[in-house]
Amino acid sequence: MTLNIKELTALAHLSYIASPYPGFDKKLSMFNLPDMNNIGNISGSPYFMQLSLKKQSGEIITLPNEPLVSISLQKTIVETATVGEGRTGTVKEYICTEDFDIEIKGVCIGENGAYPTEDVKAVKDLFLVNEALEVHENLFFELFDIKKIVLKSFKLDEMVGQEGVQKYSINAVSDIPFFAELSERTKFINESVTKALNNVRLTGVL
């Protein structure tokens, strides 16, 4: 019997077959793979893909069996109730756009029905690395300009009746280097000051 790893992964985690990530395998002619420029509806949707993470030491670790990956994004908005009789709704104040939330779901498969000890250990050891990990050559993450991620949680799920299979889940967030973030903040402040000065000049105060 031929084992379909992608089907096993999807059934183990989601009970359905996810879409293949566009371009992850040119041999899959049975799928209608969309163009990267018209991919649409990616954020939050699960895709199979090879995912490799690079440590600061230069070591590259590839997660086993092309896990399912989904990416989502939220904004922090402060909502203030309006005051006055007959008024409805709230005033929304944009605070910031948060980091990308990344969910990785995969399976480790042992040989000849044996428990996949080595793969499970490799995933566990990767989680124990206390540093941001570089996403290595992955078009899906490049689409969102995600270069590094930080692993937040790791879970091994039960596999009833499947001694040679172990499913795992990893939750991570995108990571922006401090100096890059500082540069963006400085740019925003400079642009805000310039805009304010231009508005003052237009009013004739200066």
Residue pairs with C-beta under 8 A, 6 or more apart in sequence:
3 109
5 65
5 66
5 107
5 109
6 17
6 20
6 48
6 66
7 17
8 107
8 109
8 165
9 48
9 65
9 66
9 67
9 68
9 105
9 106
9 107
9 167
10 16
10 17
10 18
10 68
11 17
12 107
12 157
12 159
12 165
12 167
13 68
13 105
13 157
13 167
13 169
14 46
14 68
14 105
18 45
18 46
18 47
18 48
18 68
19 31
19 45
19 46
19 47
19 48
20 28
20 31
20 33
20 47
20 48
21 47
21 48
21 49
21 69
21 140
22 33
22 34
22 35
22 36
22 39
23 33
23 36
23 139
24 47
24 48
24 49
24 50
24 66
34 40
36 139
36 143
39 143
42 71
42 140
42 143
43 71
43 72
43 73
43 144
44 70
44 71
44 72
45 70
46 68
46 69
46 70
46 103
46 105
47 68
47 69
47 70
47 140
48 66
48 67
48 68
48 69
49 66
49 67
49 69
49 138
49 140
50 62
50 63
50 66
50 138
51 62
51 63
51 66
51 67
51 69
51 104
51 135
51 138
52 60
52 61
52 62
52 63
52 135
52 136
52 137
52 138
53 60
53 61
53 63
53 126
53 133
53 134
53 135
53 136
53 149
54 60
54 61
54 133
54 134
54 135
54 136
55 61
55 129
55 131
55 133
55 134
56 131
60 136
61 122
61 126
63 104
63 106
63 123
63 126
64 106
64 107
64 108
64 109
64 116
64 119
64 122
64 123
65 106
65 107
65 108
65 109
66 106
67 104
67 105
67 106
67 107
68 104
68 105
68 106
69 102
69 103
69 104
69 105
69 140
70 102
70 103
71 100
71 101
71 102
71 103
71 140
71 141
71 144
71 146
72 100
72 101
72 103
73 97
73 98
73 100
73 101
74 97
74 98
74 101
75 94
75 95
75 96
75 97
75 98
76 94
76 95
76 96
76 97
76 98
77 92
77 93
77 94
77 95
78 92
78 93
78 95
79 90
79 91
79 92
79 93
80 90
80 91
80 93
81 90
82 88
82 89
82 90
82 91
99 173
99 174
99 175
99 176
100 144
100 146
100 173
100 174
101 171
101 172
101 173
102 146
102 149
102 171
102 172
102 173
102 174
103 169
103 170
103 171
103 172
104 169
104 170
104 171
104 172
105 167
105 168
105 169
105 170
106 123
106 167
106 168
107 165
107 166
107 167
107 168
108 116
108 119
108 120
108 123
108 165
108 166
108 167
108 168
109 116
109 119
109 164
109 165
110 116
110 117
110 119
110 164
110 165
111 164
112 164
113 163
113 164
114 163
114 164
115 163
115 164
115 166
116 164
116 165
116 166
119 166
120 156
120 166
120 168
123 154
123 168
123 170
124 154
126 133
126 151
127 151
127 154
127 170
129 151
132 148
132 149
132 150
132 175
133 148
133 149
133 150
133 151
134 147
134 148
135 141
135 146
135 147
135 148
135 149
141 147
144 174
146 174
148 174
148 175
148 176
148 177
149 172
149 173
149 174
149 175
150 172
150 173
150 175
151 170
151 171
151 172
152 171
152 172
152 173
153 169
153 170
153 171
154 168
154 169
154 170
155 168
155 169
155 170
156 166
156 167
156 168
157 167
157 168
157 169
159 165
159 166
159 167
176 184
197 206
200 206
